């Protein structure tokens, strides 16, 4: 699938589509074998899976039993020095809320540049930040080298928005990242994630997948170089633990007191059962907002029809296809 889509794919949506097809095949294979996926890729390396929590309230994450918490950075280079000061103040308040030793991570979501990252890390040296995540564009491999050179003892991570083992190769070989964070639903599926993990293990770089619920859990428990997992807070206030996929499944396993016993994954495949009552998204809302008028004039439509051209024209949230035999 990857090679067949190379001329328009390699990254982004085409690889994400390949990913979910790959996951469906692993799920089907596990059901045929009556075996959970994690046992098909090496078996459990531990009895419990530990989690950190990504959400707005680190103090709440600590109270719920998670071993660490990650917060989004609220300001970027566009807000100048005032935004920088607000960022430091924001992180300082969260550090004070959880104490000096509770692991606190910062998600920058590809929004910073090299000078800003270097300055931010310098100003936060007394805050004991566990890692700074996705500071730069995934394509700025030279930038990651520069920030690591400036702060060799500070941990930097990325990988959520990288695709395939080819995309990760340069990130791994540079040894400028302390943790890789591929998303199994985007990177190319479990098949590709296992290849990325094998490459990373040769450089002693841990792999901690981004979110993706049970699809990540089966990978993590089977890999010695994947020490823990992210839980993405899905509650409105970030103060309770809810299924990552909402009500899409009837039996999604969720962490309790910050961990999940591996026996909770002992069902065939990924062990998930679709909820027949889950509401479906109306296809007319896939484009949001949906086009409300034709993209060509009436005269152009008539010209196309007279030439025997088939047109699919979005109109009032519906797609109307017209054709003329020639």
N, C-alpha and C positions, 0 to 999 in steps of 0.2 A: 504493500500500500504506500509506503514511504517513497519508494523509487518511482512508482507510477504517478505520484503527485509532485515530483520534484520541480517540474517546470512552473508550477504555480503555488507550491507549498513550501516545504522545508521547515517552516515555523508557523506559529499562529493557529488560526482556525482549522486548516487542513490537518495538522498534527493533533489538535485536540479531538477532532472527529476520529482519527485513527486510534487515539487513546481509549475512547469509550468502547470502540469495537473490540480492541484488544482485551479490555477488562471483561467485556461480555463473554468472550471466548474462554478466558480463564474461569469465569463463573460457571459456564456450561461444562467445562472439563471437570471442575470440582464436583459438580452435581452428578455427572456420569460416573465418576470414580467414587462417589459418596465420601468425599474427603475435603476438608477445608483447604483453601488456597495456601495458607502458610505452611502446611505440611508438604505440599507439592513443591515448594521452593526452598526446602532445607529443614523445616521443622522449627519448633520454638527454641529460642536461645535464652529465655527467661520465663518465669511463671507470671510476672506482672508487667504491664506496660505503664510507664509513668508519663504524665502529661504536664506541660505548661499551658497556660491559658492566654489567648490573645483577646483583649477586650478593653473597655474603657476604665475599669476599676481594679487595679492590682491588689488593693486591700481586700476586695471581695474575692478575688481569685485565691489569695492566701487563705482566707477564711474557709473556702470551699475545699481546701486540701491540695491544690495544685502546687508543684514545687517551685514554680516561677511564673512570671507574667510579662506580657509584651503589650506595649501601648503604641498608638500611632503618633508620629511627630506632627504637631499641628501647624507649624509654619515652615516656610522654605526661603530660598534666596530672594524671592520677590518681595518679601516683607523687610528686607534689609536688616540693619543692626537691631532695630526694635523687635523684629520677629525672632532674631537670635536670642535676645535677652528673655523673651517670653518662652521660648523653647527650654532654655536652661531652668527658668523658674518653674515651668510645667513639670519637668523631670525631677527637679529637686523636691517638689511637693509630693510626688508619687514615691520617691525614695524615702522621705520622712514617714509616709503612711504605712510602709511595709517593713521599716527597719533597715539597718546597714548591710545585712548579709543575704536577704531574700533576693534571688536572681531577678533582675529587672532588665528587660530587653526593649529596644526601640525600633519600630518599623517606619522606615523613611519612604517607602513605596516609590523608588526610582525618581525622587523629586529634588535631589540635591546635586551639587557639582563638587569637584575635587577641593577647591579652596574652602567652600562652606563646610564640607565634611571634616576637613582637617581642623578647622577652627572650632566646630561644634564638639568634636572629640576632646580637644584641648580644654575647653571650658567645662567639660563634664568629668574630668579626671577624678575629682573628689567624690563623685556620685556612685562609683563602682557599677557602671553599666556593664551588663554581662556581654551584650553584643549590639552592634548597630547593623540593621538589616536593610538590604536593597537601597543603599545610599545613592547609587549611580544607575545610569542606564545599563541594562544587561549587556549591551554591546561594548561598553567602555572598559575593556579588560586592562588597558594601560592605566586608566584611572584607578582601578583597584590596586594596581601595583604602587601607585604614588601615595595613596592614603595608607597603605600598609607600611610603606617605607617611613612615612611620617610618624606613624603610631604602631610600632612593631608589637607591642604588648596588648593592644586593643583588639578585640575580636570583631571581625567583619564577616557578614554572611550575604549570600544571594542565591539565586537559582529558580525561584518561583516562576519567573517569566522567561526562562530559557527552555529550549526545545531540543530533544534528541541528544544522543551521546556525542554527536559532532559539535553541537553547541556547547556542551560541557567540557569538551576536551581541553580547550585553551584555558578555561577557568581553573581546571584541575592542575594542568601542567605548570601554571604560574605560581602555584602555592601561595597565593596572596589572600586566600579565603580560609576561614577557620571552620566553617560549616557550609555544606551545600544543601539547598532546600528545594529540590524539584517537586513539582506537583504531578502525581501519578495520572491525573485526569487530563493533563496538558502535555507532558513531556514525551508521550508516545505510548503510554500504557505501562503496565507492570513489566512487560517484556523489555522495554527500553530502560525503565528505571533500574532493573537488575543489572543491565550493562553499565549504566552510569555509576551505580554503587560499586561494581567490581573495579572500575577505573579509579574511583576515589579511594578505595581501600588500599590500593597499591601506593598511595601517597599519604596514608593515614589521615585522611580527611573524613570526618563523620558526615553522614547523610541523614538529615532530619526533614522528612517530607513536609511540604506545605499542606495543611488541612486535609480535605478529601475523605474524612471520616474513616469507616471500616476498610475502604479500599487502600488506605495507607497503613492501617493497623496490621494487616496481614503481612505486609512487607516488613515493617519495623520489627515485629517480634521474631522474624526469621533471620535477621541480619545482625551480626555481631558489631558492625560499625555504624549501627543506627540506634543510638542509646535511649532516645525518648521520642515523644510525638507531640505535635501541636494540637490543642483543642481550640477551635474558633468559636468564641462565645456567640450563641445564636439567640439569646434572649434579648428582649427590648432594652433592658437596663444593664445587661452584662453581669447580673448578680445571681443567676441560676443556670443550671446545666440542662440544656435541651438537646434533642437530636440535631446533628449537623445538617441533615437533609430535611428538617422539619417533619411533616407528616407523610413524606413520600413513601416511607417504609413502615411496616407495622412493628418491627422488632430490631430497630437499629441499636446496637450496644453503645452505651455512653459511659464515660468515666464516673466513678463514685469515689469521693474523697481524693481525687487527683490521680487515680489509677484504674486500670481495667485488668481483671484476671484473664489470662489467656484462654481459659476454658470457655469464656463467653464467645470465643470465635470458633468453637468446635462444631460448626454446622457445615454442610456441603457447600462448596464454592465460597462466595463471600458471605453466605448465610443470611442474606437479606431477602425479605418478602415484600413485594409491592403492595401498597395499601390501595385496594380497589375504590376506596372512598376519597382518595386524594384528588383535589380539584386540578383539572387540566388547564393549561394556558391556551386561550383562544389563539389559533394560528394567525388571525388577523391582527393580533397585537405583537407579533414577533418583531415587526418594524415599529419602533416606538420613538416619536409618534409616527403613526402610519401615514403614508402619502394620502392626501385628500383630493388630489386632482391629477389629471393625466399629465405625463411628463412631456408629451408632444402635442402639437396643435391638432385640431380636427382636420385641417387641410392635409397635414402630414400623415395622419392616420388613413385618410382616404387614398393618398398616393401610395402608401405601403400596401393597402389592400388591393389596389388596382394592379400592383406589380407582383401579386401573389406572395407577399411576405407575411409570415406568421409573426404576430406581435402579442406579447403579454404585457398589458398596460395596467399598472396599479391605479385603481380608481375607487374612492370612497371605501378604503380599507379592504378592497377585494381585488383579485387579479382577473382581468378579462382577456381571454386569448381569442384573437380573430385570425382567420385564414381564408385563403381563396385558392381553389383548385386552378391549376394552369394546364 
